[in-house]
Amino acid sequence: MAVRLPDPPLRPFHPEDAASIVRHANDDEVWRFLRDRFPHPYTRSDAETWIACTSVQEPPLHFGIDLEGEVVGGIGIIPGTDVDRVSAEVGYWLGRTVWGRGLATQALASLTAYAFRTFDVTRLFATPFAFNTASIRVLEKAGWVREGVLRRAVIKEGKVTDLLVYAVTRPEARNPAGV
């Protein structure tokens, strides 16, 4: 049985997306809200490596956020293992030039539906930095629930900060934003 891909604005990455990914990902303001494993500066080689990595995933785990045929961000899931195998972590980023348009909320709603339809998980979670108010708003608009705070849990740009824990479980998965 073929895997049904998420609804728009999500789509698989393609080799021709490399320039667009670099244009949107190579930005200090984007990077400051992401884990340090997200390359910075973000190069063409980073984009090509990422595209190659995602092209072999079956079923797909990571998707480009598409706006009028251009990848302007990315979103994906990391399935848990061992006793955490019923959970998956969600992460996303969006180029600064398209912030504030509702694309991240729409992408998160689409990925949430895809994940529950495709994977045998009962819970999706995300851990935004406490200072990332835009991402927190995206999660809340998509119907995710704040479960807690991991106090002084991480360091970003030399500053120790809190992580928030947001999640949605299979029975809660809904579409309040109409996306």
N, CA and C atoms as an extended XYZ file, in Angstrom:
537
Properties=species:S:1:pos:R:3:atomname:S:1:resname:S:1:resid:I:1 pbc="F F F"
N         0.840       -1.182        0.000 N   MET     1
C         0.000        0.000        0.000 CA  MET     1
C         0.883        1.243        0.000 C   MET     1
N         0.601        2.169       -0.879 N   ALA     2
C         1.388        3.394       -0.996 CA  ALA     2
C         1.087        4.330        0.168 C   ALA     2
N         2.113        5.032        0.609 N   VAL     3
C         1.966        6.022        1.670 CA  VAL     3
C         1.346        7.275        1.080 C   VAL     3
N         0.298        7.755        1.732 N   ARG     4
C        -0.318        9.016        1.308 CA  ARG     4
C         0.463       10.166        1.929 C   ARG     4
N         1.010       11.022        1.099 N   LEU     5
C         1.811       12.146        1.575 CA  LEU     5
C         0.929       13.187        2.247 C   LEU     5
N         1.557       14.070        3.043 N   PRO     6
C         0.775       15.118        3.699 CA  PRO     6
C         0.118       16.037        2.679 C   PRO     6
N        -0.891       16.740        3.154 N   ASP     7
C        -1.562       17.724        2.319 CA  ASP     7
C        -0.662       18.939        2.144 C   ASP     7
N        -0.964       19.768        1.132 N   PRO     8
C        -0.216       21.014        0.982 CA  PRO     8
C        -0.276       21.798        2.283 C   PRO     8
N         0.735       22.559        2.592 N   PRO     9
C         1.837       23.018        1.734 CA  PRO     9
C         3.074       22.140        1.790 C   PRO     9
N         2.945       20.881        2.187 N   LEU    10
C         4.113       20.018        2.321 CA  LEU    10
C         4.338       19.179        1.084 C   LEU    10
N         5.621       18.959        0.792 N   ARG    11
C         5.985       18.088       -0.323 CA  ARG    11
C         7.396       17.566       -0.099 C   ARG    11
N         7.753       16.484       -0.773 N   PRO    12
C         9.125       15.990       -0.661 CA  PRO    12
C        10.117       17.034       -1.190 C   PRO    12
N        11.339       16.963       -0.677 N   PHE    13
C        12.414       17.808       -1.199 CA  PHE    13
C        12.899       17.234       -2.526 C   PHE    13
N        13.344       18.126       -3.430 N   HIS    14
C        13.889       17.723       -4.727 CA  HIS    14
C        15.252       18.389       -4.917 C   HIS    14
N        16.128       17.799       -5.726 N   PRO    15
C        17.457       18.398       -5.934 CA  PRO    15
C        17.406       19.873       -6.347 C   PRO    15
N        16.410       20.249       -7.112 N   GLU    16
C        16.332       21.645       -7.558 CA  GLU    16
C        15.918       22.612       -6.441 C   GLU    16
N        15.614       22.098       -5.250 N   ASP    17
C        15.260       22.947       -4.101 CA  ASP    17
C        16.483       23.487       -3.364 C   ASP    17
N        17.676       23.019       -3.699 N   ALA    18
C        18.869       23.373       -2.915 CA  ALA    18
C        19.063       24.886       -2.785 C   ALA    18
N        18.975       25.626       -3.869 N   ALA    19
C        19.208       27.074       -3.809 CA  ALA    19
C        18.178       27.768       -2.923 C   ALA    19
N        16.936       27.347       -3.034 N   SER    20
C        15.870       27.930       -2.223 CA  SER    20
C        16.065       27.620       -0.741 C   SER    20
N        16.458       26.391       -0.442 N   ILE    21
C        16.697       26.013        0.951 CA  ILE    21
C        17.811       26.883        1.531 C   ILE    21
N        18.897       27.027        0.808 N   VAL    22
C        20.009       27.847        1.286 CA  VAL    22
C        19.560       29.292        1.494 C   VAL    22
N        18.832       29.830        0.561 N   ARG    23
C        18.369       31.219        0.656 CA  ARG    23
C        17.544       31.453        1.930 C   ARG    23
N        16.716       30.498        2.297 N   HIS    24
C        15.853       30.678        3.468 CA  HIS    24
C        16.494       30.182        4.769 C   HIS    24
N        17.358       29.176        4.699 N   ALA    25
C        17.936       28.598        5.911 CA  ALA    25
C        19.182       29.331        6.391 C   ALA    25
N        19.895       29.980        5.492 N   ASN    26
C        21.149       30.640        5.857 CA  ASN    26
C        20.867       32.038        6.405 C   ASN    26
N        20.282       32.070        7.592 N   ASP    27
C        19.835       33.322        8.197 CA  ASP    27
C        20.010       33.202        9.714 C   ASP    27
N        20.715       34.155       10.311 N   ASP    28
C        20.929       34.141       11.763 CA  ASP    28
C        19.618       34.065       12.533 C   ASP    28
N        18.607       34.777       12.075 N   GLU    29
C        17.325       34.821       12.790 CA  GLU    29
C        16.563       33.509       12.693 C   GLU    29
N        16.792       32.733       11.670 N   VAL    30
C        16.200       31.398       11.574 CA  VAL    30
C        16.977       30.455       12.494 C   VAL    30
N        18.295       30.477       12.388 N   TRP    31
C        19.154       29.567       13.140 CA  TRP    31
C        19.016       29.745       14.648 C   TRP    31
N        18.813       30.955       15.117 N   ARG    32
C        18.790       31.194       16.572 CA  ARG    32
C        17.640       30.482       17.268 C   ARG    32
N        16.625       30.034       16.522 N   PHE    33
C        15.494       29.323       17.105 CA  PHE    33
C        15.587       27.807       16.919 C   PHE    33
N        16.716       27.334       16.369 N   LEU    34
C        16.880       25.909       16.064 CA  LEU    34
C        18.030       25.305       16.859 C   LEU    34
N        18.053       24.004       16.928 N   ARG    35
C        19.156       23.309       17.581 CA  ARG    35
C        20.445       23.572       16.825 C   ARG    35
N        21.546       23.456       17.529 N   ASP    36
C        22.837       23.745       16.909 CA  ASP    36
C        23.203       22.753       15.808 C   ASP    36
N        22.570       21.583       15.763 N   ARG    37
C        22.885       20.639       14.681 CA  ARG    37
C        22.409       21.151       13.323 C   ARG    37
N        21.508       22.145       13.322 N   PHE    38
C        21.102       22.790       12.070 CA  PHE    38
C        22.300       23.626       11.614 C   PHE    38
N        22.850       23.334       10.436 N   PRO    39
C        24.093       23.998       10.022 CA  PRO    39
C        23.980       25.525        9.981 C   PRO    39
N        25.084       26.171       10.369 N   HIS    40
C        25.151       27.637       10.295 CA  HIS    40
C        26.607       28.047       10.151 C   HIS    40
N        26.995       28.700        9.063 N   PRO    41
C        26.132       29.066        7.944 CA  PRO    41
C        25.631       27.828        7.197 C   PRO    41
N        24.517       27.998        6.514 N   TYR    42
C        23.883       26.905        5.782 CA  TYR    42
C        24.332       26.999        4.329 C   TYR    42
N        25.023       25.967        3.853 N   THR    43
C        25.632       26.005        2.522 CA  THR    43
C        24.862       25.152        1.505 C   THR    43
N        25.244       25.308        0.275 N   ARG    44
C        24.667       24.490       -0.797 CA  ARG    44
C        24.939       23.008       -0.530 C   ARG    44
N        26.118       22.703       -0.059 N   SER    45
C        26.463       21.314        0.269 CA  SER    45
C        25.552       20.770        1.371 C   SER    45
N        25.251       21.605        2.381 N   ASP    46
C        24.323       21.184        3.440 CA  ASP    46
C        22.959       20.850        2.851 C   ASP    46
N        22.474       21.702        1.955 N   ALA    47
C        21.165       21.471        1.335 CA  ALA    47
C        21.170       20.191        0.502 C   ALA    47
N        22.204       19.992       -0.284 N   GLU    48
C        22.281       18.797       -1.126 CA  GLU    48
C        22.362       17.523       -0.286 C   GLU    48
N        23.115       17.578        0.805 N   THR    49
C        23.209       16.428        1.704 CA  THR    49
C        21.848       16.121        2.327 C   THR    49
N        21.146       17.170        2.775 N   TRP    50
C        19.827       17.001        3.388 CA  TRP    50
C        18.833       16.404        2.387 C   TRP    50
N        18.815       16.918        1.185 N   ILE    51
C        17.900       16.421        0.161 CA  ILE    51
C        18.174       14.937       -0.123 C   ILE    51
N        19.439       14.578       -0.239 N   ALA    52
C        19.798       13.171       -0.487 CA  ALA    52
C        19.368       12.289        0.679 C   ALA    52
N        19.558       12.769        1.892 N   CYS    53
C        19.177       12.007        3.082 CA  CYS    53
C        17.666       11.760        3.122 C   CYS    53
N        16.896       12.791        2.842 N   THR    54
C        15.434       12.652        2.929 CA  THR    54
C        14.866       11.829        1.781 C   THR    54
N        15.571       11.767        0.667 N   SER    55
C        15.030       11.063       -0.510 CA  SER    55
C        14.980        9.552       -0.323 C   SER    55
N        15.700        9.015        0.650 N   VAL    56
C        15.720        7.562        0.855 CA  VAL    56
C        14.849        7.127        2.029 C   VAL    56
N        14.198        8.055        2.698 N   GLN    57
C        13.342        7.705        3.829 CA  GLN    57
C        12.050        7.058        3.329 C   GLN    57
N        11.702        5.927        3.931 N   GLU    58
C        10.468        5.234        3.557 CA  GLU    58
C         9.824        4.663        4.805 C   GLU    58
N         8.681        5.139        5.198 N   PRO    59
C         7.966        6.253        4.599 CA  PRO    59
C         8.677        7.575        4.885 C   PRO    59
N         8.353        8.603        4.124 N   PRO    60
C         9.010        9.895        4.306 CA  PRO    60
C         8.792       10.461        5.718 C   PRO    60
N         9.864       11.079        6.246 N   LEU    61
C         9.822       11.681        7.577 CA  LEU    61
C         9.942       13.204        7.539 C   LEU    61
N        10.522       13.750        6.475 N   HIS    62
C        10.784       15.187        6.391 CA  HIS    62
C        10.269       15.742        5.066 C   HIS    62
N         9.747       16.964        5.152 N   PHE    63
C         9.115       17.588        3.995 CA  PHE    63
C         9.500       19.052        3.879 C   PHE    63
N         9.496       19.529        2.647 N   GLY    64
C         9.661       20.952        2.413 CA  GLY    64
C         8.322       21.648        2.582 C   GLY    64
N         8.367       22.867        3.102 N   ILE    65
C         7.169       23.709        3.169 CA  ILE    65
C         7.192       24.551        1.900 C   ILE    65
N         6.183       24.352        1.073 N   ASP    66
C         6.133       24.944       -0.258 CA  ASP    66
C         5.251       26.185       -0.288 C   ASP    66
N         5.757       27.227       -0.899 N   LEU    67
C         4.971       28.431       -1.165 CA  LEU    67
C         5.167       28.773       -2.627 C   LEU    67
N         4.119       28.588       -3.403 N   GLU    68
C         4.127       28.901       -4.830 CA  GLU    68
C         5.286       28.232       -5.571 C   GLU    68
N         5.519       26.953       -5.240 N   GLY    69
C         6.538       26.178       -5.934 CA  GLY    69
C         7.941       26.309       -5.373 C   GLY    69
N         8.126       27.100       -4.328 N   GLU    70
C         9.439       27.285       -3.718 CA  GLU    70
C         9.439       26.745       -2.294 C   GLU    70
N        10.497       25.985       -1.947 N   VAL    71
C        10.643       25.524       -0.574 CA  VAL    71
C        11.120       26.697        0.272 C   VAL    71
N        10.301       27.043        1.288 N   VAL    72
C        10.604       28.182        2.161 CA  VAL    72
C        10.850       27.744        3.599 C   VAL    72
N        10.858       26.434        3.827 N   GLY    73
C        11.090       25.908        5.164 CA  GLY    73
C        11.026       24.396        5.127 C   GLY    73
N        11.098       23.823        6.314 N   GLY    74
C        11.042       22.372        6.411 CA  GLY    74
C        10.370       21.935        7.695 C   GLY    74
N         9.853       20.714        7.680 N   ILE    75
C         9.190       20.137        8.841 CA  ILE    75
C         9.366       18.627        8.787 C   ILE    75
N         9.450       18.005        9.941 N   GLY    76
C         9.602       16.563        9.937 CA  GLY    76
C         9.412       15.958       11.306 C   GLY    76
N         9.481       14.646       11.317 N   ILE    77
C         9.332       13.918       12.576 CA  ILE    77
C        10.524       12.995       12.777 C   ILE    77
N        10.824       12.759       14.048 N   ILE    78
C        11.847       11.796       14.445 CA  ILE    78
C        11.143       10.764       15.320 C   ILE    78
N        10.873        9.589       14.772 N   PRO    79
C        10.190        8.561       15.563 CA  PRO    79
C        11.033        8.126       16.761 C   PRO    79
N        10.362        7.860       17.864 N   GLY    80
C        11.045        7.360       19.048 CA  GLY    80
C        11.451        5.911       18.863 C   GLY    80
N        12.313        5.465       19.739 N   THR    81
C        12.774        4.082       19.714 CA  THR    81
C        12.593        3.484       21.105 C   THR    81
N        12.764        2.186       21.195 N   ASP    82
C        12.688        1.467       22.455 CA  ASP    82
C        11.354        1.787       23.154 C   ASP    82
N        11.375        2.146       24.407 N   VAL    83
C        10.117        2.412       25.118 CA  VAL    83
C         9.438        3.684       24.625 C   VAL    83
N        10.178        4.528       23.908 N   ASP    84
C         9.611        5.770       23.353 CA  ASP    84
C         9.037        5.574       21.953 C   ASP    84
N         8.933        4.338       21.506 N   ARG    85
C         8.526        4.081       20.124 CA  ARG    85
C         7.088        4.476       19.814 C   ARG    85
N         6.283        4.813       20.815 N   VAL    86
C         4.916        5.283       20.569 CA  VAL    86
C         4.855        6.795       20.442 C   VAL    86
N         6.007        7.448       20.508 N   SER    87
C         6.084        8.914       20.396 CA  SER    87
C         6.988        9.296       19.235 C   SER    87
N         6.806       10.510       18.748 N   ALA    88
C         7.695       11.057       17.726 CA  ALA    88
C         7.848       12.544       17.979 C   ALA    88
N         9.073       13.030       17.796 N   GLU    89
C         9.334       14.460       17.955 CA  GLU    89
C         9.121       15.165       16.627 C   GLU    89
N         8.567       16.354       16.687 N   VAL    90
C         8.337       17.172       15.502 CA  VAL    90
C         9.224       18.410       15.585 C   VAL    90
N         9.806       18.753       14.466 N   GLY    91
C        10.588       19.981       14.369 CA  GLY    91
C        10.275       20.672       13.059 C   GLY    91
N        10.429       21.993       13.055 N   TYR    92
C        10.153       22.749       11.838 CA  TYR    92
C        10.917       24.060       11.853 C   TYR    92
N        11.083       24.611       10.667 N   TRP    93
C        11.671       25.936       10.513 CA  TRP    93
C        11.046       26.598        9.291 C   TRP    93
N        11.094       27.903        9.276 N   LEU    94
C        10.505       28.671        8.179 CA  LEU    94
C        11.395       29.872        7.901 C   LEU    94
N        11.623       30.165        6.625 N   GLY    95
C        12.420       31.327        6.248 CA  GLY    95
C        11.788       32.621        6.742 C   GLY    95
N        12.630       33.537        7.185 N   ARG    96
C        12.152       34.786        7.788 CA  ARG    96
C        11.273       35.608        6.830 C   ARG    96
N        11.537       35.552        5.541 N   THR    97
C        10.769       36.369        4.603 CA  THR    97
C         9.299       35.964        4.516 C   THR    97
N         8.956       34.785        5.048 N   VAL    98
C         7.559       34.330        4.988 CA  VAL    98
C         6.946       34.150        6.373 C   VAL    98
N         7.606       34.649        7.402 N   TRP    99
C         7.039       34.578        8.752 CA  TRP    99
C         5.732       35.359        8.811 C   TRP    99
N         4.837       34.923        9.659 N   GLY   100
C         3.599       35.647        9.913 CA  GLY   100
C         2.483       35.404        8.920 C   GLY   100
N         2.609       34.432        8.058 N   ARG   101
C         1.584       34.144        7.042 CA  ARG   101
C         0.731       32.928        7.364 C   ARG   101
N         0.990       32.272        8.486 N   GLY   102
C         0.243       31.077        8.849 CA  GLY   102
C         0.748       29.797        8.220 C   GLY   102
N         1.861       29.871        7.488 N   LEU   103
C         2.394       28.680        6.822 CA  LEU   103
C         2.848       27.609        7.812 C   LEU   103
N         3.490       28.018        8.886 N   ALA   104
C         3.979       27.034        9.856 CA  ALA   104
C         2.815       26.307       10.520 C   ALA   104
N         1.761       27.039       10.866 N   THR   105
C         0.588       26.407       11.477 CA  THR   105
C        -0.055       25.423       10.508 C   THR   105
N        -0.188       25.821        9.269 N   GLN   106
C        -0.761       24.939        8.249 CA  GLN   106
C         0.123       23.708        8.048 C   GLN   106
N         1.442       23.908        8.007 N   ALA   107
C         2.363       22.787        7.835 CA  ALA   107
C         2.292       21.836        9.020 C   ALA   107
N         2.216       22.383       10.233 N   LEU   108
C         2.143       21.536       11.419 CA  LEU   108
C         0.852       20.728       11.447 C   LEU   108
N        -0.254       21.351       11.096 N   ALA   109
C        -1.526       20.622       11.051 CA  ALA   109
C        -1.465       19.489       10.027 C   ALA   109
N        -0.873       19.764        8.883 N   SER   110
C        -0.754       18.755        7.836 CA  SER   110
C         0.156       17.605        8.279 C   SER   110
N         1.303       17.940        8.883 N   LEU   111
C         2.218       16.901        9.338 CA  LEU   111
C         1.604       16.084       10.461 C   LEU   111
N         0.862       16.725       11.358 N   THR   112
C         0.211       16.009       12.458 CA  THR   112
C        -0.733       14.942       11.908 C   THR   112
N        -1.571       15.326       10.964 N   ALA   113
C        -2.507       14.370       10.366 CA  ALA   113
C        -1.753       13.236        9.668 C   ALA   113
N        -0.715       13.583        8.911 N   TYR   114
C         0.096       12.581        8.212 CA  TYR   114
C         0.727       11.600        9.200 C   TYR   114
N         1.309       12.124       10.278 N   ALA   115
C         2.009       11.262       11.242 CA  ALA   115
C         1.063       10.266       11.891 C   ALA   115
N        -0.124       10.728       12.296 N   PHE   116
C        -1.065        9.804       12.928 CA  PHE   116
C        -1.646        8.814       11.923 C   PHE   116
N        -1.725        9.204       10.670 N   ARG   117
C        -2.237        8.317        9.629 CA  ARG   117
C        -1.189        7.279        9.213 C   ARG   117
N         0.089        7.637        9.289 N   THR   118
C         1.151        6.821        8.713 CA  THR   118
C         1.917        5.978        9.721 C   THR   118
N         2.083        6.488       10.927 N   PHE   119
C         2.935        5.826       11.909 CA  PHE   119
C         2.117        5.340       13.093 C   PHE   119
N         2.580        4.293       13.712 N   ASP   120
C         1.902        3.723       14.871 CA  ASP   120
C         2.370        4.457       16.134 C   ASP   120
N         2.036        5.739       16.203 N   VAL   121
C         2.403        6.561       17.353 CA  VAL   121
C         1.133        7.043       18.047 C   VAL   121
N         1.260        7.260       19.342 N   THR   122
C         0.130        7.774       20.116 CA  THR   122
C         0.323        9.236       20.503 C   THR   122
N         1.554        9.731       20.310 N   ARG   123
C         1.870       11.077       20.784 CA  ARG   123
C         2.932       11.708       19.895 C   ARG   123
N         2.711       12.983       19.571 N   LEU   124
C         3.716       13.812       18.910 CA  LEU   124
C         4.093       14.914       19.887 C   LEU   124
N         5.368       15.278       19.912 N   PHE   125
C         5.777       16.344       20.818 CA  PHE   125
C         6.800       17.254       20.158 C   PHE   125
N         6.915       18.452       20.698 N   ALA   126
C         7.902       19.431       20.259 CA  ALA   126
C         8.428       20.151       21.490 C   ALA   126
N         9.681       20.605       21.412 N   THR   127
C        10.301       21.280       22.552 CA  THR   127
C        10.896       22.623       22.109 C   THR   127
N        10.066       23.634       21.932 N   PRO   128
C        10.609       24.942       21.542 CA  PRO   128
C        11.348       25.611       22.694 C   PRO   128
N        12.330       26.447       22.347 N   PHE   129
C        12.960       27.287       23.352 CA  PHE   129
C        11.889       28.189       23.953 C   PHE   129
N        11.993       28.463       25.241 N   ALA   130
C        10.990       29.306       25.906 CA  ALA   130
C        10.904       30.701       25.294 C   ALA   130
N        11.983       31.178       24.680 N   PHE   131
C        11.979       32.520       24.074 CA  PHE   131
C        11.421       32.530       22.653 C   PHE   131
N        11.061       31.376       22.125 N   ASN   132
C        10.553       31.299       20.752 CA  ASN   132
C         9.029       31.443       20.748 C   ASN   132
N         8.573       32.650       20.986 N   THR   133
C         7.135       32.896       21.112 CA  THR   133
C         6.361       32.597       19.830 C   THR   133
N         6.983       32.802       18.682 N   ALA   134
C         6.283       32.516       17.426 CA  ALA   134
C         6.011       31.021       17.279 C   ALA   134
N         6.984       30.186       17.599 N   SER   135
C         6.782       28.742       17.503 CA  SER   135
C         5.761       28.259       18.521 C   SER   135
N         5.798       28.837       19.699 N   ILE   136
C         4.813       28.485       20.727 CA  ILE   136
C         3.409       28.799       20.218 C   ILE   136
N         3.254       29.933       19.585 N   ARG   137
C         1.941       30.322       19.042 CA  ARG   137
C         1.507       29.349       17.934 C   ARG   137
N         2.429       28.933       17.092 N   VAL   138
C         2.121       27.952       16.037 CA  VAL   138
C         1.576       26.671       16.656 C   VAL   138
N         2.265       26.156       17.661 N   LEU   139
C         1.840       24.919       18.318 CA  LEU   139
C         0.450       25.069       18.924 C   LEU   139
N         0.220       26.180       19.595 N   GLU   140
C        -1.081       26.397       20.227 CA  GLU   140
C        -2.195       26.560       19.193 C   GLU   140
N        -1.930       27.272       18.115 N   LYS   141
C        -2.949       27.431       17.065 CA  LYS   141
C        -3.278       26.101       16.393 C   LYS   141
N        -2.302       25.197       16.364 N   ALA   142
C        -2.519       23.879       15.757 CA  ALA   142
C        -3.161       22.888       16.731 C   ALA   142
N        -3.481       23.351       17.936 N   GLY   143
C        -4.176       22.502       18.891 CA  GLY   143
C        -3.293       21.683       19.808 C   GLY   143
N        -1.990       21.943       19.806 N   TRP   144
C        -1.077       21.232       20.692 CA  TRP   144
C        -1.190       21.815       22.099 C   TRP   144
N        -0.887       20.994       23.106 N   VAL   145
C        -1.058       21.372       24.509 CA  VAL   145
C         0.309       21.496       25.182 C   VAL   145
N         0.475       22.564       25.936 N   ARG   146
C         1.708       22.729       26.715 CA  ARG   146
C         1.665       21.775       27.910 C   ARG   146
N         2.663       20.897       27.977 N   GLU   147
C         2.720       19.912       29.050 CA  GLU   147
C         3.654       20.328       30.181 C   GLU   147
N         4.620       21.158       29.894 N   GLY   148
C         5.535       21.516       30.961 CA  GLY   148
C         6.717       22.333       30.507 C   GLY   148
N         7.608       22.541       31.460 N   VAL   149
C         8.818       23.314       31.248 CA  VAL   149
C        10.006       22.476       31.711 C   VAL   149
N        11.001       22.382       30.880 N   LEU   150
C        12.272       21.780       31.266 CA  LEU   150
C        13.190       22.958       31.601 C   LEU   150
N        13.299       23.242       32.885 N   ARG   151
C        14.001       24.432       33.335 CA  ARG   151
C        15.509       24.327       33.117 C   ARG   151
N        16.077       25.414       32.572 N   ARG   152
C        17.527       25.524       32.355 CA  ARG   152
C        18.089       24.267       31.690 C   ARG   152
N        17.394       23.786       30.673 N   ALA   153
C        17.705       22.488       30.074 CA  ALA   153
C        18.697       22.532       28.917 C   ALA   153
N        18.836       23.685       28.264 N   VAL   154
C        19.665       23.756       27.063 CA  VAL   154
C        20.466       25.050       27.049 C   VAL   154
N        21.431       25.086       26.139 N   ILE   155
C        22.219       26.299       25.943 CA  ILE   155
C        22.171       26.667       24.469 C   ILE   155
N        21.905       27.928       24.197 N   LYS   156
C        21.869       28.435       22.820 CA  LYS   156
C        22.559       29.789       22.816 C   LYS   156
N        23.486       29.947       21.926 N   GLU   157
C        24.268       31.182       21.813 CA  GLU   157
C        24.866       31.600       23.151 C   GLU   157
N        25.354       30.604       23.902 N   GLY   158
C        26.020       30.873       25.163 CA  GLY   158
C        25.114       31.170       26.338 C   GLY   158
N        23.798       31.070       26.147 N   LYS   159
C        22.852       31.357       27.224 CA  LYS   159
C        22.041       30.115       27.558 C   LYS   159
N        22.003       29.780       28.851 N   VAL   160
C        21.188       28.656       29.302 CA  VAL   160
C        19.735       29.108       29.325 C   VAL   160
N        18.862       28.262       28.803 N   THR   161
C        17.453       28.633       28.702 CA  THR   161
C        16.554       27.427       28.949 C   THR   161
N        15.284       27.709       29.123 N   ASP   162
C        14.277       26.676       29.317 CA  ASP   162
C        13.790       26.140       27.973 C   ASP   162
N        13.334       24.901       28.003 N   LEU   163
C        12.587       24.314       26.895 CA  LEU   163
C        11.160       24.120       27.369 C   LEU   163
N        10.217       24.364       26.489 N   LEU   164
C         8.832       24.048       26.781 CA  LEU   164
C         8.503       22.728       26.095 C   LEU   164
N         7.583       21.994       26.656 N   VAL   165
C         7.154       20.730       26.057 CA  VAL   165
C         5.708       20.890       25.622 C   VAL   165
N         5.472       20.722       24.324 N   TYR   166
C         4.127       20.738       23.747 CA  TYR   166
C         3.873       19.381       23.126 C   TYR   166
N         2.639       18.924       23.171 N   ALA   167
C         2.320       17.622       22.588 CA  ALA   167
C         0.873       17.578       22.136 C   ALA   167
N         0.614       16.606       21.307 N   VAL   168
C        -0.740       16.251       20.898 CA  VAL   168
C        -0.764       14.725       20.865 C   VAL   168
N        -1.868       14.152       21.344 N   THR   169
C        -2.006       12.704       21.294 CA  THR   169
C        -3.067       12.345       20.269 C   THR   169
N        -3.031       11.112       19.857 N   ARG   170
C        -3.939       10.668       18.793 CA  ARG   170
C        -5.398       11.060       19.052 C   ARG   170
N        -5.962       10.868       20.243 N   PRO   171
C        -7.356       11.272       20.442 CA  PRO   171
C        -7.567       12.785       20.382 C   PRO   171
N        -6.508       13.568       20.668 N   GLU   172
C        -6.631       15.026       20.651 CA  GLU   172
C        -6.425       15.618       19.270 C   GLU   172
N        -5.815       14.856       18.360 N   ALA   173
C        -5.461       15.424       17.060 CA  ALA   173
C        -6.705       16.011       16.407 C   ALA   173
N        -6.603       17.281       16.119 N   ARG   174
C        -7.735       18.004       15.547 CA  ARG   174
C        -7.221       19.096       14.654 C   ARG   174
N        -8.091       19.881       14.131 N   ASN   175
C        -7.730       20.902       13.166 CA  ASN   175
C        -8.448       22.202       13.518 C   ASN   175
N        -8.109       22.861       14.641 N   PRO   176
C        -8.852       24.026       15.068 CA  PRO   176
C        -8.644       25.246       14.192 C   PRO   176
N        -7.519       25.293       13.494 N   ALA   177
C        -7.221       26.476       12.682 CA  ALA   177
C        -7.872       26.420       11.307 C   ALA   177
N        -8.568       25.344       11.028 N   GLY   178
C        -9.218       25.213        9.726 CA  GLY   178
C        -8.237       24.972        8.592 C   GLY   178
N        -7.054       24.415        8.939 N   VAL   179
C        -6.044       24.159        7.913 CA  VAL   179
C        -5.863       22.672        7.715 C   VAL   179
